[in-house]
Amino acid sequence: MRKTDLEDIRSVIHRVRAERFSHLDEQFLDAVLDAEARTLGDDAGAVQLIRRAVDVALAKMG
């Protein structure tokens, strides 16, 4: 994935989050996007990174 494509996707996701899902953590969304971008074609690797992002987000919630 090209960096410009990723940044365009990130921009849209953050706009939708702000408009409709403001309760979602921006850092969590960024972590999921980054995990997907870094692990293209490696589903197991993506799942592992996303699970870590979920753990971090849940820990923040208390």
mmCIF file of the N, C-alpha and C atoms, coordinates in Angstrom:
data_MODEL
# 
_entry.id   MODEL 
# 
loop_
_atom_site.group_PDB 
_atom_site.id 
_atom_site.type_symbol 
_atom_site.label_atom_id 
_atom_site.label_alt_id 
_atom_site.label_comp_id 
_atom_site.label_asym_id 
_atom_site.label_entity_id 
_atom_site.label_seq_id 
_atom_site.pdbx_PDB_ins_code 
_atom_site.Cartn_x 
_atom_site.Cartn_y 
_atom_site.Cartn_z 
_atom_site.occupancy 
_atom_site.B_iso_or_equiv 
_atom_site.pdbx_formal_charge 
_atom_site.auth_seq_id 
_atom_site.auth_comp_id 
_atom_site.auth_asym_id 
_atom_site.auth_atom_id 
_atom_site.pdbx_PDB_model_num 
ATOM 1   N N  . MET A 1 1  ? 0.847   -1.171  0.000  1.00 0.00 ? 1  MET A N  1 
ATOM 2   C CA . MET A 1 1  ? 0.000   0.000   0.000  1.00 0.00 ? 1  MET A CA 1 
ATOM 3   C C  . MET A 1 1  ? 0.895   1.236   0.000  1.00 0.00 ? 1  MET A C  1 
ATOM 4   N N  . ARG A 1 2  ? 0.569   2.155   -0.847 1.00 0.00 ? 2  ARG A N  1 
ATOM 5   C CA . ARG A 1 2  ? 1.341   3.396   -0.890 1.00 0.00 ? 2  ARG A CA 1 
ATOM 6   C C  . ARG A 1 2  ? 1.018   4.269   0.311  1.00 0.00 ? 2  ARG A C  1 
ATOM 7   N N  . LYS A 1 3  ? 2.002   5.040   0.730  1.00 0.00 ? 3  LYS A N  1 
ATOM 8   C CA . LYS A 1 3  ? 1.829   5.907   1.898  1.00 0.00 ? 3  LYS A CA 1 
ATOM 9   C C  . LYS A 1 3  ? 0.692   6.899   1.685  1.00 0.00 ? 3  LYS A C  1 
ATOM 10  N N  . THR A 1 4  ? 0.564   7.439   0.462  1.00 0.00 ? 4  THR A N  1 
ATOM 11  C CA . THR A 1 4  ? -0.513  8.403   0.208  1.00 0.00 ? 4  THR A CA 1 
ATOM 12  C C  . THR A 1 4  ? -1.875  7.743   0.329  1.00 0.00 ? 4  THR A C  1 
ATOM 13  N N  . ASP A 1 5  ? -1.996  6.489   -0.126 1.00 0.00 ? 5  ASP A N  1 
ATOM 14  C CA . ASP A 1 5  ? -3.255  5.766   0.014  1.00 0.00 ? 5  ASP A CA 1 
ATOM 15  C C  . ASP A 1 5  ? -3.588  5.566   1.486  1.00 0.00 ? 5  ASP A C  1 
ATOM 16  N N  . LEU A 1 6  ? -2.600  5.175   2.262  1.00 0.00 ? 6  LEU A N  1 
ATOM 17  C CA . LEU A 1 6  ? -2.812  4.950   3.687  1.00 0.00 ? 6  LEU A CA 1 
ATOM 18  C C  . LEU A 1 6  ? -3.239  6.242   4.367  1.00 0.00 ? 6  LEU A C  1 
ATOM 19  N N  . GLU A 1 7  ? -2.611  7.338   4.031  1.00 0.00 ? 7  GLU A N  1 
ATOM 20  C CA . GLU A 1 7  ? -2.962  8.615   4.656  1.00 0.00 ? 7  GLU A CA 1 
ATOM 21  C C  . GLU A 1 7  ? -4.361  9.066   4.242  1.00 0.00 ? 7  GLU A C  1 
ATOM 22  N N  . ASP A 1 8  ? -4.753  8.793   3.010  1.00 0.00 ? 8  ASP A N  1 
ATOM 23  C CA . ASP A 1 8  ? -6.120  9.105   2.570  1.00 0.00 ? 8  ASP A CA 1 
ATOM 24  C C  . ASP A 1 8  ? -7.138  8.279   3.347  1.00 0.00 ? 8  ASP A C  1 
ATOM 25  N N  . ILE A 1 9  ? -6.863  6.998   3.502  1.00 0.00 ? 9  ILE A N  1 
ATOM 26  C CA . ILE A 1 9  ? -7.746  6.114   4.267  1.00 0.00 ? 9  ILE A CA 1 
ATOM 27  C C  . ILE A 1 9  ? -7.818  6.583   5.714  1.00 0.00 ? 9  ILE A C  1 
ATOM 28  N N  . ARG A 1 10 ? -6.664  6.898   6.287  1.00 0.00 ? 10 ARG A N  1 
ATOM 29  C CA . ARG A 1 10 ? -6.607  7.363   7.677  1.00 0.00 ? 10 ARG A CA 1 
ATOM 30  C C  . ARG A 1 10 ? -7.452  8.640   7.849  1.00 0.00 ? 10 ARG A C  1 
ATOM 31  N N  . SER A 1 11 ? -7.345  9.541   6.909  1.00 0.00 ? 11 SER A N  1 
ATOM 32  C CA . SER A 1 11 ? -8.098  10.797  6.973  1.00 0.00 ? 11 SER A CA 1 
ATOM 33  C C  . SER A 1 11 ? -9.602  10.544  6.972  1.00 0.00 ? 11 SER A C  1 
ATOM 34  N N  . VAL A 1 12 ? -10.053 9.676   6.085  1.00 0.00 ? 12 VAL A N  1 
ATOM 35  C CA . VAL A 1 12 ? -11.482 9.352   6.012  1.00 0.00 ? 12 VAL A CA 1 
ATOM 36  C C  . VAL A 1 12 ? -11.940 8.677   7.301  1.00 0.00 ? 12 VAL A C  1 
ATOM 37  N N  . ILE A 1 13 ? -11.173 7.725   7.791  1.00 0.00 ? 13 ILE A N  1 
ATOM 38  C CA . ILE A 1 13 ? -11.555 7.017   9.016  1.00 0.00 ? 13 ILE A CA 1 
ATOM 39  C C  . ILE A 1 13 ? -11.637 7.982   10.190 1.00 0.00 ? 13 ILE A C  1 
ATOM 40  N N  . HIS A 1 14 ? -10.692 8.891   10.290 1.00 0.00 ? 14 HIS A N  1 
ATOM 41  C CA . HIS A 1 14 ? -10.722 9.845   11.403 1.00 0.00 ? 14 HIS A CA 1 
ATOM 42  C C  . HIS A 1 14 ? -11.893 10.818  11.274 1.00 0.00 ? 14 HIS A C  1 
ATOM 43  N N  . ARG A 1 15 ? -12.241 11.181  10.058 1.00 0.00 ? 15 ARG A N  1 
ATOM 44  C CA . ARG A 1 15 ? -13.398 12.066  9.873  1.00 0.00 ? 15 ARG A CA 1 
ATOM 45  C C  . ARG A 1 15 ? -14.687 11.347  10.271 1.00 0.00 ? 15 ARG A C  1 
ATOM 46  N N  . VAL A 1 16 ? -14.845 10.106  9.837  1.00 0.00 ? 16 VAL A N  1 
ATOM 47  C CA . VAL A 1 16 ? -16.042 9.334   10.185 1.00 0.00 ? 16 VAL A CA 1 
ATOM 48  C C  . VAL A 1 16 ? -16.087 9.102   11.695 1.00 0.00 ? 16 VAL A C  1 
ATOM 49  N N  . ARG A 1 17 ? -14.940 8.795   12.293 1.00 0.00 ? 17 ARG A N  1 
ATOM 50  C CA . ARG A 1 17 ? -14.898 8.601   13.743 1.00 0.00 ? 17 ARG A CA 1 
ATOM 51  C C  . ARG A 1 17 ? -15.368 9.860   14.456 1.00 0.00 ? 17 ARG A C  1 
ATOM 52  N N  . ALA A 1 18 ? -14.882 11.016  14.041 1.00 0.00 ? 18 ALA A N  1 
ATOM 53  C CA . ALA A 1 18 ? -15.250 12.277  14.689 1.00 0.00 ? 18 ALA A CA 1 
ATOM 54  C C  . ALA A 1 18 ? -16.744 12.576  14.529 1.00 0.00 ? 18 ALA A C  1 
ATOM 55  N N  . GLU A 1 19 ? -17.292 12.249  13.366 1.00 0.00 ? 19 GLU A N  1 
ATOM 56  C CA . GLU A 1 19 ? -18.695 12.556  13.082 1.00 0.00 ? 19 GLU A CA 1 
ATOM 57  C C  . GLU A 1 19 ? -19.671 11.567  13.702 1.00 0.00 ? 19 GLU A C  1 
ATOM 58  N N  . ARG A 1 20 ? -19.300 10.290  13.772 1.00 0.00 ? 20 ARG A N  1 
ATOM 59  C CA . ARG A 1 20 ? -20.281 9.285   14.158 1.00 0.00 ? 20 ARG A CA 1 
ATOM 60  C C  . ARG A 1 20 ? -19.874 8.389   15.321 1.00 0.00 ? 20 ARG A C  1 
ATOM 61  N N  . PHE A 1 21 ? -18.578 8.254   15.562 1.00 0.00 ? 21 PHE A N  1 
ATOM 62  C CA . PHE A 1 21 ? -18.099 7.306   16.565 1.00 0.00 ? 21 PHE A CA 1 
ATOM 63  C C  . PHE A 1 21 ? -17.031 7.950   17.441 1.00 0.00 ? 21 PHE A C  1 
ATOM 64  N N  . SER A 1 22 ? -17.334 9.116   17.976 1.00 0.00 ? 22 SER A N  1 
ATOM 65  C CA . SER A 1 22 ? -16.329 9.881   18.721 1.00 0.00 ? 22 SER A CA 1 
ATOM 66  C C  . SER A 1 22 ? -15.812 9.144   19.963 1.00 0.00 ? 22 SER A C  1 
ATOM 67  N N  . HIS A 1 23 ? -16.536 8.142   20.402 1.00 0.00 ? 23 HIS A N  1 
ATOM 68  C CA . HIS A 1 23 ? -16.101 7.378   21.573 1.00 0.00 ? 23 HIS A CA 1 
ATOM 69  C C  . HIS A 1 23 ? -14.937 6.434   21.260 1.00 0.00 ? 23 HIS A C  1 
ATOM 70  N N  . LEU A 1 24 ? -14.676 6.159   19.973 1.00 0.00 ? 24 LEU A N  1 
ATOM 71  C CA . LEU A 1 24 ? -13.567 5.285   19.606 1.00 0.00 ? 24 LEU A CA 1 
ATOM 72  C C  . LEU A 1 24 ? -12.239 6.022   19.736 1.00 0.00 ? 24 LEU A C  1 
ATOM 73  N N  . ASP A 1 25 ? -11.267 5.333   20.264 1.00 0.00 ? 25 ASP A N  1 
ATOM 74  C CA . ASP A 1 25 ? -9.935  5.899   20.477 1.00 0.00 ? 25 ASP A CA 1 
ATOM 75  C C  . ASP A 1 25 ? -9.187  6.043   19.150 1.00 0.00 ? 25 ASP A C  1 
ATOM 76  N N  . GLU A 1 26 ? -8.716  7.246   18.852 1.00 0.00 ? 26 GLU A N  1 
ATOM 77  C CA . GLU A 1 26 ? -7.985  7.493   17.613 1.00 0.00 ? 26 GLU A CA 1 
ATOM 78  C C  . GLU A 1 26 ? -6.701  6.666   17.532 1.00 0.00 ? 26 GLU A C  1 
ATOM 79  N N  . GLN A 1 27 ? -6.018  6.524   18.640 1.00 0.00 ? 27 GLN A N  1 
ATOM 80  C CA . GLN A 1 27 ? -4.769  5.753   18.643 1.00 0.00 ? 27 GLN A CA 1 
ATOM 81  C C  . GLN A 1 27 ? -5.034  4.289   18.318 1.00 0.00 ? 27 GLN A C  1 
ATOM 82  N N  . PHE A 1 28 ? -6.153  3.767   18.770 1.00 0.00 ? 28 PHE A N  1 
ATOM 83  C CA . PHE A 1 28 ? -6.511  2.392   18.443 1.00 0.00 ? 28 PHE A CA 1 
ATOM 84  C C  . PHE A 1 28 ? -6.732  2.243   16.940 1.00 0.00 ? 28 PHE A C  1 
ATOM 85  N N  . LEU A 1 29 ? -7.488  3.167   16.361 1.00 0.00 ? 29 LEU A N  1 
ATOM 86  C CA . LEU A 1 29 ? -7.733  3.108   14.924 1.00 0.00 ? 29 LEU A CA 1 
ATOM 87  C C  . LEU A 1 29 ? -6.432  3.208   14.136 1.00 0.00 ? 29 LEU A C  1 
ATOM 88  N N  . ASP A 1 30 ? -5.555  4.102   14.561 1.00 0.00 ? 30 ASP A N  1 
ATOM 89  C CA . ASP A 1 30 ? -4.256  4.224   13.892 1.00 0.00 ? 30 ASP A CA 1 
ATOM 90  C C  . ASP A 1 30 ? -3.449  2.934   14.010 1.00 0.00 ? 30 ASP A C  1 
ATOM 91  N N  . ALA A 1 31 ? -3.494  2.298   15.168 1.00 0.00 ? 31 ALA A N  1 
ATOM 92  C CA . ALA A 1 31 ? -2.755  1.051   15.377 1.00 0.00 ? 31 ALA A CA 1 
ATOM 93  C C  . ALA A 1 31 ? -3.285  -0.049  14.461 1.00 0.00 ? 31 ALA A C  1 
ATOM 94  N N  . VAL A 1 32 ? -4.594  -0.112  14.279 1.00 0.00 ? 32 VAL A N  1 
ATOM 95  C CA . VAL A 1 32 ? -5.182  -1.120  13.392 1.00 0.00 ? 32 VAL A CA 1 
ATOM 96  C C  . VAL A 1 32 ? -4.786  -0.838  11.939 1.00 0.00 ? 32 VAL A C  1 
ATOM 97  N N  . LEU A 1 33 ? -4.877  0.411   11.528 1.00 0.00 ? 33 LEU A N  1 
ATOM 98  C CA . LEU A 1 33 ? -4.469  0.765   10.164 1.00 0.00 ? 33 LEU A CA 1 
ATOM 99  C C  . LEU A 1 33 ? -3.001  0.444   9.924  1.00 0.00 ? 33 LEU A C  1 
ATOM 100 N N  . ASP A 1 34 ? -2.162  0.800   10.871 1.00 0.00 ? 34 ASP A N  1 
ATOM 101 C CA . ASP A 1 34 ? -0.725  0.533   10.734 1.00 0.00 ? 34 ASP A CA 1 
ATOM 102 C C  . ASP A 1 34 ? -0.447  -0.969  10.690 1.00 0.00 ? 34 ASP A C  1 
ATOM 103 N N  . ALA A 1 35 ? -1.165  -1.734  11.500 1.00 0.00 ? 35 ALA A N  1 
ATOM 104 C CA . ALA A 1 35 ? -0.985  -3.189  11.508 1.00 0.00 ? 35 ALA A CA 1 
ATOM 105 C C  . ALA A 1 35 ? -1.333  -3.771  10.143 1.00 0.00 ? 35 ALA A C  1 
ATOM 106 N N  . GLU A 1 36 ? -2.424  -3.335  9.587  1.00 0.00 ? 36 GLU A N  1 
ATOM 107 C CA . GLU A 1 36 ? -2.837  -3.834  8.276  1.00 0.00 ? 36 GLU A CA 1 
ATOM 108 C C  . GLU A 1 36 ? -1.840  -3.432  7.193  1.00 0.00 ? 36 GLU A C  1 
ATOM 109 N N  . ALA A 1 37 ? -1.358  -2.198  7.257  1.00 0.00 ? 37 ALA A N  1 
ATOM 110 C CA . ALA A 1 37 ? -0.420  -1.712  6.242  1.00 0.00 ? 37 ALA A CA 1 
ATOM 111 C C  . ALA A 1 37 ? 0.919   -2.436  6.329  1.00 0.00 ? 37 ALA A C  1 
ATOM 112 N N  . ARG A 1 38 ? 1.366   -2.749  7.533  1.00 0.00 ? 38 ARG A N  1 
ATOM 113 C CA . ARG A 1 38 ? 2.671   -3.389  7.714  1.00 0.00 ? 38 ARG A CA 1 
ATOM 114 C C  . ARG A 1 38 ? 2.659   -4.872  7.409  1.00 0.00 ? 38 ARG A C  1 
ATOM 115 N N  . THR A 1 39 ? 1.490   -5.478  7.420  1.00 0.00 ? 39 THR A N  1 
ATOM 116 C CA . THR A 1 39 ? 1.432   -6.939  7.302  1.00 0.00 ? 39 THR A CA 1 
ATOM 117 C C  . THR A 1 39 ? 0.633   -7.395  6.082  1.00 0.00 ? 39 THR A C  1 
ATOM 118 N N  . LEU A 1 40 ? 0.710   -6.647  5.017  1.00 0.00 ? 40 LEU A N  1 
ATOM 119 C CA . LEU A 1 40 ? -0.018  -7.036  3.802  1.00 0.00 ? 40 LEU A CA 1 
ATOM 120 C C  . LEU A 1 40 ? 0.304   -8.476  3.435  1.00 0.00 ? 40 LEU A C  1 
ATOM 121 N N  . GLY A 1 41 ? -0.727  -9.287  3.307  1.00 0.00 ? 41 GLY A N  1 
ATOM 122 C CA . GLY A 1 41 ? -0.539  -10.688 2.942  1.00 0.00 ? 41 GLY A CA 1 
ATOM 123 C C  . GLY A 1 41 ? -0.202  -11.606 4.101  1.00 0.00 ? 41 GLY A C  1 
ATOM 124 N N  . ASP A 1 42 ? -0.048  -11.060 5.284  1.00 0.00 ? 42 ASP A N  1 
ATOM 125 C CA . ASP A 1 42 ? 0.294   -11.857 6.467  1.00 0.00 ? 42 ASP A CA 1 
ATOM 126 C C  . ASP A 1 42 ? -0.831  -11.719 7.489  1.00 0.00 ? 42 ASP A C  1 
ATOM 127 N N  . ASP A 1 43 ? -1.880  -12.482 7.277  1.00 0.00 ? 43 ASP A N  1 
ATOM 128 C CA . ASP A 1 43 ? -3.058  -12.376 8.143  1.00 0.00 ? 43 ASP A CA 1 
ATOM 129 C C  . ASP A 1 43 ? -2.741  -12.669 9.602  1.00 0.00 ? 43 ASP A C  1 
ATOM 130 N N  . ALA A 1 44 ? -1.923  -13.671 9.850  1.00 0.00 ? 44 ALA A N  1 
ATOM 131 C CA . ALA A 1 44 ? -1.575  -14.022 11.231 1.00 0.00 ? 44 ALA A CA 1 
ATOM 132 C C  . ALA A 1 44 ? -0.814  -12.882 11.903 1.00 0.00 ? 44 ALA A C  1 
ATOM 133 N N  . GLY A 1 45 ? 0.078   -12.255 11.182 1.00 0.00 ? 45 GLY A N  1 
ATOM 134 C CA . GLY A 1 45 ? 0.820   -11.114 11.724 1.00 0.00 ? 45 GLY A CA 1 
ATOM 135 C C  . GLY A 1 45 ? -0.095  -9.940  12.015 1.00 0.00 ? 45 GLY A C  1 
ATOM 136 N N  . ALA A 1 46 ? -1.041  -9.695  11.119 1.00 0.00 ? 46 ALA A N  1 
ATOM 137 C CA . ALA A 1 46 ? -1.993  -8.601  11.320 1.00 0.00 ? 46 ALA A CA 1 
ATOM 138 C C  . ALA A 1 46 ? -2.851  -8.855  12.554 1.00 0.00 ? 46 ALA A C  1 
ATOM 139 N N  . VAL A 1 47 ? -3.334  -10.075 12.693 1.00 0.00 ? 47 VAL A N  1 
ATOM 140 C CA . VAL A 1 47 ? -4.163  -10.418 13.852 1.00 0.00 ? 47 VAL A CA 1 
ATOM 141 C C  . VAL A 1 47 ? -3.380  -10.219 15.144 1.00 0.00 ? 47 VAL A C  1 
ATOM 142 N N  . GLN A 1 48 ? -2.136  -10.621 15.147 1.00 0.00 ? 48 GLN A N  1 
ATOM 143 C CA . GLN A 1 48 ? -1.310  -10.475 16.344 1.00 0.00 ? 48 GLN A CA 1 
ATOM 144 C C  . GLN A 1 48 ? -1.152  -8.994  16.719 1.00 0.00 ? 48 GLN A C  1 
ATOM 145 N N  . LEU A 1 49 ? -0.867  -8.149  15.742 1.00 0.00 ? 49 LEU A N  1 
ATOM 146 C CA . LEU A 1 49 ? -0.710  -6.718  16.026 1.00 0.00 ? 49 LEU A CA 1 
ATOM 147 C C  . LEU A 1 49 ? -2.031  -6.073  16.442 1.00 0.00 ? 49 LEU A C  1 
ATOM 148 N N  . ILE A 1 50 ? -3.118  -6.500  15.824 1.00 0.00 ? 50 ILE A N  1 
ATOM 149 C CA . ILE A 1 50 ? -4.433  -5.938  16.179 1.00 0.00 ? 50 ILE A CA 1 
ATOM 150 C C  . ILE A 1 50 ? -4.832  -6.373  17.583 1.00 0.00 ? 50 ILE A C  1 
ATOM 151 N N  . ARG A 1 51 ? -4.525  -7.602  17.947 1.00 0.00 ? 51 ARG A N  1 
ATOM 152 C CA . ARG A 1 51 ? -4.811  -8.046  19.326 1.00 0.00 ? 51 ARG A CA 1 
ATOM 153 C C  . ARG A 1 51 ? -4.055  -7.202  20.343 1.00 0.00 ? 51 ARG A C  1 
ATOM 154 N N  . ARG A 1 52 ? -2.804  -6.887  20.025 1.00 0.00 ? 52 ARG A N  1 
ATOM 155 C CA . ARG A 1 52 ? -2.034  -6.002  20.915 1.00 0.00 ? 52 ARG A CA 1 
ATOM 156 C C  . ARG A 1 52 ? -2.694  -4.638  21.025 1.00 0.00 ? 52 ARG A C  1 
ATOM 157 N N  . ALA A 1 53 ? -3.165  -4.111  19.898 1.00 0.00 ? 53 ALA A N  1 
ATOM 158 C CA . ALA A 1 53 ? -3.834  -2.806  19.904 1.00 0.00 ? 53 ALA A CA 1 
ATOM 159 C C  . ALA A 1 53 ? -5.112  -2.850  20.740 1.00 0.00 ? 53 ALA A C  1 
ATOM 160 N N  . VAL A 1 54 ? -5.835  -3.942  20.646 1.00 0.00 ? 54 VAL A N  1 
ATOM 161 C CA . VAL A 1 54 ? -7.063  -4.112  21.452 1.00 0.00 ? 54 VAL A CA 1 
ATOM 162 C C  . VAL A 1 54 ? -6.683  -4.156  22.939 1.00 0.00 ? 54 VAL A C  1 
ATOM 163 N N  . ASP A 1 55 ? -5.661  -4.898  23.279 1.00 0.00 ? 55 ASP A N  1 
ATOM 164 C CA . ASP A 1 55 ? -5.220  -4.981  24.679 1.00 0.00 ? 55 ASP A CA 1 
ATOM 165 C C  . ASP A 1 55 ? -4.856  -3.603  25.225 1.00 0.00 ? 55 ASP A C  1 
ATOM 166 N N  . VAL A 1 56 ? -4.125  -2.827  24.436 1.00 0.00 ? 56 VAL A N  1 
ATOM 167 C CA . VAL A 1 56 ? -3.732  -1.481  24.864 1.00 0.00 ? 56 VAL A CA 1 
ATOM 168 C C  . VAL A 1 56 ? -4.970  -0.605  25.039 1.00 0.00 ? 56 VAL A C  1 
ATOM 169 N N  . ALA A 1 57 ? -5.899  -0.665  24.092 1.00 0.00 ? 57 ALA A N  1 
ATOM 170 C CA . ALA A 1 57 ? -7.111  0.146   24.176 1.00 0.00 ? 57 ALA A CA 1 
ATOM 171 C C  . ALA A 1 57 ? -7.944  -0.235  25.394 1.00 0.00 ? 57 ALA A C  1 
ATOM 172 N N  . LEU A 1 58 ? -8.061  -1.521  25.662 1.00 0.00 ? 58 LEU A N  1 
ATOM 173 C CA . LEU A 1 58 ? -8.830  -1.969  26.831 1.00 0.00 ? 58 LEU A CA 1 
ATOM 174 C C  . LEU A 1 58 ? -8.151  -1.556  28.130 1.00 0.00 ? 58 LEU A C  1 
ATOM 175 N N  . ALA A 1 59 ? -6.848  -1.604  28.160 1.00 0.00 ? 59 ALA A N  1 
ATOM 176 C CA . ALA A 1 59 ? -6.124  -1.187  29.369 1.00 0.00 ? 59 ALA A CA 1 
ATOM 177 C C  . ALA A 1 59 ? -6.347  0.299   29.649 1.00 0.00 ? 59 ALA A C  1 
ATOM 178 N N  . LYS A 1 60 ? -6.422  1.094   28.599 1.00 0.00 ? 60 LYS A N  1 
ATOM 179 C CA . LYS A 1 60 ? -6.684  2.529   28.753 1.00 0.00 ? 60 LYS A CA 1 
ATOM 180 C C  . LYS A 1 60 ? -8.070  2.778   29.340 1.00 0.00 ? 60 LYS A C  1 
ATOM 181 N N  . MET A 1 61 ? -9.005  1.914   28.994 1.00 0.00 ? 61 MET A N  1 
ATOM 182 C CA . MET A 1 61 ? -10.380 2.082   29.458 1.00 0.00 ? 61 MET A CA 1 
ATOM 183 C C  . MET A 1 61 ? -10.519 1.721   30.928 1.00 0.00 ? 61 MET A C  1 
ATOM 184 N N  . GLY A 1 62 ? -9.554  0.985   31.425 1.00 0.00 ? 62 GLY A N  1 
ATOM 185 C CA . GLY A 1 62 ? -9.586  0.646   32.846 1.00 0.00 ? 62 GLY A CA 1 
ATOM 186 C C  . GLY A 1 62 ? -10.114 -0.687  33.061 1.00 0.00 ? 62 GLY A C  1 
# 
